[in-house]
Amino acid sequence: MRKIPNLVALVPCVLALACTDANKAPAEAALKSAEAALASLGPDASKYAAEGVAEVRKSYATAKELVGTQEYEGALKVASKIPGKVSEVVAAASAKKAELVKDWGEASAKVTATVSAIKDRLATLEKGKRLPAGIDKAVIARAHEGIADVESGIARLAEDVKGGMLNEALAGAKALQAKGEAIMKSLGSP
């Protein structure tokens, strides 16, 4: 008879164990794996693939919330996809950065070529005995000042690129190119 009360005392423990969701441990492990994957997102991912980073962080928050409400099956589904999504985001950010680096290289080369053309044009004008109509010494002086600004600007932008500010440097290079073209036009070149 004494064994029956002991058995009755064990029933709640057995029921609690039986009711524990089999997905709890895998869901928690997937959540830890997702957290580790999120920690691997570097600053480039946030800079060049911000939407993807936001989506992955939202998925992580959802998985964490599902674990908190003991919906382990749903948490497992969401959390297990996060490391793959993180890899996709990192790859997208890397591709975007590579594209911007390529665009920067092209833009800076174009500005450098324009600077060279302006210097050649200035040398030609200064060697001549007379300046063409519409061009005087003031135009030449402004061109020298402008070209100095373009050269120092491209040097500053190159430093920005080293600091990871590719978008800003690319926009700046386009502005410098426009300024260089305006200087060329003022010197009578098309």
C-alpha positions as CSV (number, residue, x, y, z in Angstrom):
1,M,0.0,0.0,0.0
2,R,2.8,2.3,0.7
3,K,3.9,2.1,-3.0
4,I,0.6,3.6,-4.3
5,P,1.1,7.1,-2.7
6,N,4.7,7.1,-4.0
7,L,3.4,6.3,-7.5
8,V,0.7,9.0,-7.2
9,A,3.5,11.5,-6.3
10,L,5.4,10.5,-9.4
11,V,2.5,10.9,-11.8
12,P,2.9,14.8,-12.1
13,C,6.6,14.4,-12.8
14,V,6.0,11.7,-15.5
15,L,3.2,13.8,-17.0
16,A,5.4,16.9,-17.1
17,L,8.2,15.0,-18.8
18,A,5.8,13.5,-21.3
19,C,4.3,16.9,-22.1
20,T,7.7,18.4,-22.8
21,D,7.9,19.2,-26.5
22,A,10.5,17.1,-28.3
23,N,11.4,20.2,-30.4
24,K,12.5,22.3,-27.4
25,A,16.2,21.3,-27.4
26,P,16.5,21.4,-31.2
27,A,14.8,24.8,-31.3
28,E,17.1,26.2,-28.6
29,A,20.1,24.8,-30.4
30,A,18.9,26.3,-33.7
31,L,18.4,29.6,-32.0
32,K,22.0,29.6,-30.6
33,S,23.2,28.7,-34.1
34,A,21.2,31.6,-35.5
35,E,22.6,33.9,-32.9
36,A,26.2,32.9,-33.8
37,A,25.4,33.4,-37.5
38,L,24.1,36.9,-36.7
39,A,27.2,37.7,-34.8
40,S,29.2,37.0,-38.0
41,L,27.5,39.8,-39.8
42,G,30.2,42.5,-40.2
43,P,29.8,46.2,-40.9
44,D,29.9,45.6,-44.6
45,A,26.7,43.6,-44.4
46,S,24.9,46.5,-42.7
47,K,26.3,49.0,-45.1
48,Y,25.8,47.2,-48.4
49,A,22.9,44.8,-47.7
50,A,20.9,46.7,-45.0
51,E,17.5,45.2,-46.1
52,G,18.8,41.7,-45.8
53,V,20.3,42.3,-42.4
54,A,17.0,43.8,-41.2
55,E,15.1,40.7,-42.5
56,V,17.5,38.3,-40.8
57,R,17.3,40.2,-37.5
58,K,13.5,40.1,-37.7
59,S,13.5,36.4,-38.3
60,Y,15.7,35.9,-35.3
61,A,13.4,38.1,-33.1
62,T,10.5,36.0,-34.3
63,A,12.3,32.7,-33.5
64,K,13.2,34.0,-30.1
65,E,9.6,35.1,-29.4
66,L,8.4,31.6,-30.5
67,V,10.8,29.9,-28.0
68,G,9.6,32.3,-25.3
69,T,6.0,31.2,-26.0
70,Q,7.0,27.6,-26.1
71,E,6.1,27.2,-29.8
72,Y,9.2,25.1,-30.4
73,E,8.3,23.6,-33.7
74,G,7.7,27.1,-35.3
75,A,10.9,28.4,-33.6
76,L,12.8,25.5,-35.0
77,K,11.6,26.2,-38.6
78,V,12.4,29.9,-38.4
79,A,15.7,29.6,-36.6
80,S,17.1,26.8,-38.7
81,K,16.8,29.0,-41.8
82,I,18.7,32.0,-40.4
83,P,22.3,30.8,-40.9
84,G,21.6,30.2,-44.6
85,K,20.0,33.6,-44.9
86,V,23.0,35.2,-43.1
87,S,25.3,33.6,-45.7
88,E,23.2,35.0,-48.5
89,V,23.3,38.5,-47.0
90,V,27.1,38.3,-46.6
91,A,27.5,37.2,-50.2
92,A,25.1,40.0,-51.4
93,A,27.0,42.6,-49.4
94,S,30.3,41.4,-50.8
95,A,29.0,41.5,-54.3
96,K,27.7,45.0,-53.8
97,K,30.9,46.2,-52.3
98,A,32.9,44.7,-55.2
99,E,30.6,46.5,-57.7
100,L,31.1,49.8,-55.9
101,V,34.9,49.3,-55.9
102,K,34.8,48.6,-59.6
103,D,32.6,51.7,-60.2
104,W,34.9,53.8,-58.1
105,G,37.9,52.6,-60.1
106,E,36.2,53.6,-63.3
107,A,35.0,57.0,-62.0
108,S,38.4,57.9,-60.5
109,A,40.2,56.9,-63.7
110,K,37.7,59.1,-65.7
111,V,38.4,62.1,-63.4
112,T,42.2,61.5,-63.7
113,A,41.9,61.4,-67.5
114,T,39.9,64.6,-67.5
115,V,42.5,66.3,-65.2
116,S,45.2,65.2,-67.6
117,A,43.3,66.6,-70.6
118,I,42.7,69.9,-68.8
119,K,46.4,70.2,-68.0
120,D,47.3,69.4,-71.7
121,R,44.8,72.0,-72.9
122,L,46.2,74.6,-70.4
123,A,49.7,73.9,-71.6
124,T,48.7,74.3,-75.2
125,L,46.9,77.6,-74.5
126,E,49.8,79.0,-72.4
127,K,52.3,78.1,-75.2
128,G,50.3,80.0,-77.8
129,K,51.1,83.6,-78.7
130,R,47.4,84.6,-78.4
131,L,44.5,83.1,-76.5
132,P,41.5,82.1,-78.6
133,A,38.4,84.3,-78.6
134,G,36.4,84.1,-75.4
135,I,39.4,82.9,-73.3
136,D,41.4,85.3,-71.3
137,K,43.9,85.2,-68.5
138,A,41.1,85.1,-65.9
139,V,39.6,82.0,-67.5
140,I,43.1,80.4,-67.4
141,A,43.5,81.3,-63.8
142,R,40.1,79.9,-62.8
143,A,40.9,76.7,-64.7
144,H,44.2,76.3,-62.7
145,E,42.3,76.9,-59.5
146,G,39.5,74.5,-60.6
147,I,41.9,71.8,-61.6
148,A,43.7,72.1,-58.2
149,D,40.4,71.6,-56.5
150,V,39.6,68.6,-58.6
151,E,43.0,67.0,-57.9
152,S,42.7,67.6,-54.1
153,G,39.1,66.4,-54.2
154,I,40.0,63.1,-55.9
155,A,42.8,62.6,-53.3
156,R,40.3,63.1,-50.5
157,L,37.9,60.7,-52.1
158,A,40.6,58.1,-52.4
159,E,41.0,58.4,-48.6
160,D,37.3,58.0,-48.2
161,V,37.4,54.8,-50.2
162,K,40.2,53.4,-47.9
163,G,37.8,54.3,-45.0
164,G,35.0,52.2,-46.6
165,M,32.9,55.2,-47.7
166,L,32.4,53.9,-51.2
167,N,29.0,55.3,-51.9
168,E,30.1,58.8,-50.9
169,A,33.3,58.6,-52.8
170,L,31.5,57.5,-56.0
171,A,29.1,60.4,-55.7
172,G,32.0,62.8,-55.1
173,A,33.8,61.4,-58.1
174,K,30.8,62.0,-60.3
175,A,30.6,65.6,-59.1
176,L,34.3,66.2,-59.7
177,Q,34.0,64.8,-63.2
178,A,31.2,67.3,-63.9
179,K,33.4,70.1,-62.6
180,G,36.3,68.9,-64.8
181,E,34.1,68.8,-67.8
182,A,32.9,72.4,-67.1
183,I,36.5,73.5,-66.9
184,M,37.3,71.9,-70.2
185,K,34.3,73.6,-71.8
186,S,35.5,77.0,-70.4
187,L,38.8,76.4,-72.1
188,G,37.1,76.0,-75.5
189,S,37.1,72.2,-75.6
190,P,33.9,70.3,-76.3
